[in-house]
Amino acid sequence: MPAPRKCSPDTDESAGASRHAPFHQDRESRYLHVSFRGALPCFGGLASKQRHTTSRAAVPPPPVRAAVPMIEDTGTLFLRGILAAAGLNPSHYRGTPLLRRLPSCLRALRVDSLHEARRLLSARPELTSKALEALLIGTTELFRDPAVFIHLEQEVMPLLLRRPARPRIWSAGCSEGAELYSVGLLLAKLGALDECVLLGSDCRPGALARARQGVYLPGDRSLPVNGGQWQRLSDGRIAMSHELRKAMRWEQSDLLASGPTGTWDLILCRNLAIYLEPASADALWSRLSDALAPGGFLVVGRAEKPNLPGLHRVAPSIYHKCSSSHRTSP
Ligand SMILES: C[S@@+](CC[C@H](N)C(=O)[O-])C[C@H]1O[C@@H](n2cnc3c(N)ncnc32)[C@H](O)[C@@H]1O
């Protein structure tokens, strides 16, 4: 089985998952929640750039949790301001994981304090994307959770490839693309790369630029050998083949506002929902379930458990939409 391989050293996903319930509430109930709909106090007028979609497909913002005036700590406010300035709706995101990224954000902006960071972003709003890259955790790796890919290769892909139409596969929140390349490597091994539509989407343009390059640090275990679909570069990194890169399409979009249209036979959306407020995560699962073709499969992160009628868990982290399922929203 191919090797799991880290693309980024930053991770707190397992920690995030374990905090999801009681601890999360204990800790955060000290802060009251803020929704950003208008201008943000955090760094000047940046927030006015937010482009929240009002389309039918958007994930609705979570209900406000407190009925009293709402105040959040200044660090979290600042970070939510970065999300808003980048066009994302900050109220979808949990405060605790955001706050943990504050030191990374300050490092990325090369400043020592929140005060300096605010001043810098007010003066140079173009640095928002740099702050966003540091704020949203992009940890990923080739063949992350190997058991999932074994099941995909042995059970799911053969099923999808028997269908008359070309299977459509979407990696939603794909970060630097390692997940979609892992799927692509397996399809190439099955001789079916040409037969599939492969799309990766993420809200961070920097991550997508790296996905297009398809070059990764090496891992501990070997990758599948299939007709030169990757090669080791002189610096030890691994480069995906031209054929593999050509087979993939990358799209910048906010998954919580809108997303690629059409129906999909296999959607991988792993390790994004754990950073969301529970109501936003539920709404996201519901939208993804709607986007699945009947008989399609949804792959989630190890700590994520969508609970939707019509989706049945067929293996750890893998859900199947019954062929007779109807759409859950109009
Ligand atoms: C931890 S990575 C997961 C990467 C990959 N799915 C995996 O599990 O290996 C989460 C990704 O979700 C992306 N993300 C967060 N919020 C998003 C949004 N609203 N729309 C699209 N992508 C988003 C982040 O930019 C990040 O790249």
The ligand as an SDF file (V2000), in Angstrom:
LIG
                    3D

 27 29  0  0  0  0  0  0  0  0999 V2000
   -7.0360   20.1550    6.4500 C   0  0  0  0  0  0  0  0  0  0  0  0
   -7.2590   20.5180    4.7640 S   0  0  0  0  0  0  0  0  0  0  0  0
   -7.8600   18.9610    4.1780 C   0  0  0  0  0  0  0  0  0  0  0  0
   -7.1970   18.5320    2.8900 C   0  0  0  0  0  0  0  0  0  0  0  0
   -7.6240   17.1620    2.3800 C   0  0  0  0  0  0  0  0  0  0  0  0
   -9.0520   17.0950    2.2020 N   0  0  0  0  0  0  0  0  0  0  0  0
   -7.1740   16.0780    3.3130 C   0  0  0  0  0  0  0  0  0  0  0  0
   -7.9320   15.6450    4.1730 O   0  0  0  0  0  0  0  0  0  0  0  0
   -6.0230   15.6390    3.2010 O   0  0  0  0  0  0  0  0  0  0  0  0
   -8.7470   21.5160    4.8050 C   0  0  0  0  0  0  0  0  0  0  0  0
   -8.8790   22.3800    3.5680 C   0  0  0  0  0  0  0  0  0  0  0  0
  -10.1720   22.9710    3.5670 O   0  0  0  0  0  0  0  0  0  0  0  0
  -10.0470   24.2340    2.9580 C   0  0  0  0  0  0  0  0  0  0  0  0
  -11.1970   25.0690    3.3040 N   0  0  0  0  0  0  0  0  0  0  0  0
  -11.5390   25.6010    4.4920 C   0  0  0  0  0  0  0  0  0  0  0  0
  -12.6630   26.3340    4.3800 N   0  0  0  0  0  0  0  0  0  0  0  0
  -13.0430   26.2400    3.0810 C   0  0  0  0  0  0  0  0  0  0  0  0
  -14.1330   26.7850    2.3410 C   0  0  0  0  0  0  0  0  0  0  0  0
  -15.0700   27.5650    2.9220 N   0  0  0  0  0  0  0  0  0  0  0  0
  -14.2100   26.5000    1.0240 N   0  0  0  0  0  0  0  0  0  0  0  0
  -13.2850   25.7130    0.4110 C   0  0  0  0  0  0  0  0  0  0  0  0
  -12.2470   25.1780    1.0610 N   0  0  0  0  0  0  0  0  0  0  0  0
  -12.1240   25.4340    2.3870 C   0  0  0  0  0  0  0  0  0  0  0  0
   -8.7380   24.7820    3.5090 C   0  0  0  0  0  0  0  0  0  0  0  0
   -8.2210   25.8090    2.6860 O   0  0  0  0  0  0  0  0  0  0  0  0
   -7.8710   23.5210    3.5260 C   0  0  0  0  0  0  0  0  0  0  0  0
   -7.0960   23.4320    2.3680 O   0  0  0  0  0  0  0  0  0  0  0  0
  1  2  1  0
  2  3  1  0
  2 10  1  0
  3  4  1  0
  4  5  1  0
  5  6  1  0
  5  7  1  0
  7  8  2  0
  7  9  1  0
 10 11  1  0
 11 12  1  0
 11 26  1  0
 12 13  1  0
 13 14  1  0
 13 24  1  0
 14 15  1  0
 14 23  1  0
 15 16  2  0
 16 17  1  0
 17 18  1  0
 17 23  2  0
 18 19  1  0
 18 20  2  0
 20 21  1  0
 21 22  2  0
 22 23  1  0
 24 25  1  0
 24 26  1  0
 26 27  1  0
M  CHG  2   2   1   9  -1
M  END
$$$$
